[in-house]
């Protein structure tokens, strides 16, 4: 009985964690994830759609891709495993292609060919059976505007002007180096002198002390020499006196 209670407690914890991490799986709620903004250039093809979360095979489900700002709003319709064209808006007829292979993995992929400025607006991917939807906005830009912007971004000043500018920059850099490098060297030297000022001062004082001690040592040496000479002379006088005494005797 105790083992059964422990097992039941573990299962309840697993269920709680699963509910917290994946509430849509427990409650049967789904959502469609899609970009909020899609951009295209006039005359190009564009891809619209979204992905179901959590993933589910959408092949047997009904799919509607709508235009939210138009009365005749159905851009593309999918019913009973195939495209359903009668309710499609005439504005999009013959220009839409739904990728059926992507539906197996829960992804709605719709291609619209030759978009024009009137295709700009809000769209919605809607799966009625799952009550899942997402909205996004398509912006179609004039091709002329994009061409002008590309020309402006790729164009530059003439080669001669660019070379002259580069030459001036090079001269300025040389001048800056000629001024900055000596200044840095001078600043570094001053900094070293400031940091080593105490050591330099102590070295100078030691040198001065040694110079003052050398004359004293020289003077002491001379005095000792004189004393030695006087002592030697005294010894000679004593020897001489002793010799004279012996003669008298």
C-alpha positions in Angstrom: 0.0 0.0 0.0 2.9 2.3 0.9 4.6 1.5 -2.4 1.4 2.3 -4.3 1.1 5.7 -2.6 4.7 6.6 -3.4 4.2 5.6 -7.0 1.0 7.7 -7.2 2.8 10.7 -5.7 5.6 10.4 -8.3 3.1 10.2 -11.1 1.2 13.3 -9.8 4.5 15.2 -9.8 5.3 14.2 -13.3 1.8 15.2 -14.4 2.2 18.6 -12.7 5.6 19.2 -14.3 4.2 18.3 -17.7 1.3 20.6 -17.2 3.5 23.5 -16.2 5.9 23.0 -19.2 3.4 22.0 -21.8 -0.1 23.3 -20.8 -1.4 23.2 -24.4 -0.7 19.4 -24.5 -2.7 18.7 -21.3 -5.6 21.2 -22.1 -5.7 20.5 -25.8 -4.8 24.1 -26.7 -2.8 25.0 -29.8 -1.3 28.1 -31.2 0.2 29.2 -34.5 3.6 30.9 -34.4 4.3 33.3 -37.2 6.4 36.5 -37.9 4.8 39.8 -37.1 6.1 41.5 -40.2 6.8 40.1 -43.7 8.6 42.4 -46.3 8.6 42.0 -50.0 9.5 43.9 -53.2 6.9 44.6 -55.9 7.0 41.8 -58.5 8.7 39.3 -56.3 7.3 36.1 -54.7 6.7 36.0 -51.0 6.2 33.2 -48.5 3.5 33.5 -45.8 2.4 31.1 -43.1 3.2 29.8 -39.6 3.9 26.8 -37.5 1.5 25.0 -35.2 2.6 24.7 -31.5 2.7 21.9 -30.4 3.3 20.3 -33.9 0.5 18.3 -35.3 -0.3 16.8 -38.7 -2.5 19.3 -40.4 -3.3 17.3 -43.5 -6.9 16.4 -42.4 -7.7 19.8 -41.0 -9.3 22.9 -42.5 -7.0 25.8 -43.1 -7.8 29.4 -44.0 -5.4 32.2 -44.9 -7.3 35.5 -44.7 -6.8 39.1 -45.5 -8.2 41.0 -42.5 -8.7 44.4 -44.1 -10.8 43.2 -47.2 -14.4 42.1 -47.4 -13.5 39.4 -49.9 -10.9 38.2 -47.5 -10.0 34.5 -48.4 -6.5 34.4 -49.8 -6.3 30.6 -49.8 -8.5 27.8 -48.6 -7.7 24.2 -47.8 -10.5 21.6 -47.2 -10.6 17.8 -46.9 -6.9 17.3 -47.8 -6.9 19.5 -50.9 -7.0 23.1 -52.0 -10.5 24.6 -52.3 -10.4 27.5 -54.8 -14.1 28.6 -55.3 -14.2 30.8 -52.2 -10.8 32.3 -52.9 -10.6 36.1 -53.5 -10.2 36.9 -57.3 -7.3 39.2 -56.4 -5.2 36.1 -55.4 -6.6 33.6 -57.8 -3.9 31.8 -59.7 -1.1 33.3 -57.6 -1.1 31.1 -54.4 0.5 27.8 -53.8 0.1 25.8 -50.5 3.0 23.4 -49.8 1.1 20.2 -48.7 4.3 18.4 -47.6 4.8 21.0 -44.8 1.4 20.3 -43.4 2.5 16.9 -42.1 5.0 18.6 -39.7 2.4 21.2 -38.6 3.7 24.1 -40.8 1.6 26.2 -43.1 3.6 27.5 -46.1 1.9 29.6 -48.7 3.7 31.1 -51.7 2.2 34.2 -53.4 3.7 35.1 -56.8 4.2 38.5 -58.3 3.1 40.6 -55.3 2.0 44.1 -55.8 1.4 47.2 -53.7 -2.2 46.3 -53.1 -1.1 43.0 -51.4 0.2 45.0 -48.5 -1.9 44.6 -45.4 -2.8 42.4 -42.3 -3.1 38.7 -42.8 -4.3 35.8 -40.6 -3.6 32.0 -40.6 -6.6 30.3 -39.1 -7.2 26.6 -38.2 -10.9 26.5 -37.2 -11.0 22.9 -35.7 -8.1 23.8 -33.3 -9.2 27.4 -32.8 -5.6 28.3 -33.5 -4.6 31.5 -35.3 -1.9 34.1 -35.8 -1.7 37.5 -37.4 1.0 39.3 -39.3 1.5 42.2 -41.6 2.8 42.1 -45.2 4.6 45.2 -46.6 5.2 45.4 -50.3 7.7 48.1 -51.4 8.0 49.7 -54.8 10.7 48.2 -56.9 11.9 51.6 -58.0 12.4 52.7 -54.4 14.4 49.6 -53.6 16.5 50.1 -56.7 17.3 53.7 -55.8 18.2 52.7 -52.2 20.5 49.9 -53.5 22.2 52.3 -55.9 22.7 54.8 -53.2 24.1 52.2 -50.8 26.5 50.8 -53.4 27.5 54.1 -55.0 30.5 56.1 -53.6 32.6 59.1 -54.4 34.7 59.1 -57.5 38.0 57.3 -57.4 40.1 60.4 -57.6 38.3 62.1 -54.7 38.6 59.0 -52.7 42.3 58.7 -53.4 42.9 62.4 -52.4 40.9 61.9 -49.2 43.0 58.8 -48.4 46.2 60.8 -49.1 45.1 63.6 -46.8 44.3 61.0 -44.1 47.7 59.5 -44.5 49.4 62.8 -44.2 47.4 63.7 -41.1 48.3 60.3 -39.5 52.0 61.0 -40.2 51.8 64.4 -38.7 50.0 63.0 -35.6 52.7 60.3 -35.2 55.5 62.9 -35.5 53.9 65.0 -32.7 52.5 62.3 -30.5 55.4 59.8 -30.3 58.1 62.4 -29.0 55.5 63.7 -26.6 54.9 60.1 -25.3 58.6 59.5 -25.0 59.1 62.7 -23.0 56.1 62.0 -20.8 57.4 58.4 -20.2 60.9 59.8 -19.3 59.4 62.3 -16.9 57.2 59.6 -15.3 60.2 57.3 -14.8 62.2 60.2 -13.2 59.3 61.0 -10.9 58.9 57.4 -9.8 62.6 56.9 -9.2 63.3 60.3 -7.6 63.7 58.8 -4.2 66.2 56.2 -5.4 68.2 58.7 -7.4 68.3 61.0 -4.4 69.6 58.3 -2.1 72.2 57.3 -4.6 73.5 60.8 -4.8 73.6 61.1 -1.0 75.6 57.8 -0.8 78.1 59.1 -3.4 78.5 62.3 -1.5 79.1 60.4 1.7 81.8 58.3 0.0 83.6 61.3 -1.3 83.6 62.9 2.1 84.9 59.8 3.7 87.8 59.4 1.2 89.8 62.5 2.4 89.4 61.4 6.0 90.7 58.0 5.2 93.6 59.6 3.2 94.4 61.9 6.2 94.3 59.0 8.6 96.7 57.1 6.3 99.2 60.0 6.3 99.1 60.4 10.1 99.7 56.7 10.6 102.7 56.9 8.1 104.2 59.8 10.1 103.7 58.0 13.4 105.4 54.9 11.9 108.3 57.0 10.6 108.7 58.7 14.0 108.6 55.4 15.8 111.3 54.0 13.4 113.4 57.1 14.0 113.1 56.7 17.8 114.2 53.1 17.5 117.3 54.2 15.5 118.1 56.8 18.2 117.9 54.2 20.9 120.1 51.8 18.9 122.6 54.6 18.4 122.6 55.5 22.1 123.1 51.9 23.0 126.0 51.6 20.6 127.7 54.7 22.2 127.3 53.2 25.6 129.0 50.1 24.7 131.9 52.0 23.3 132.4 54.0 26.5 132.5 50.8 28.5 
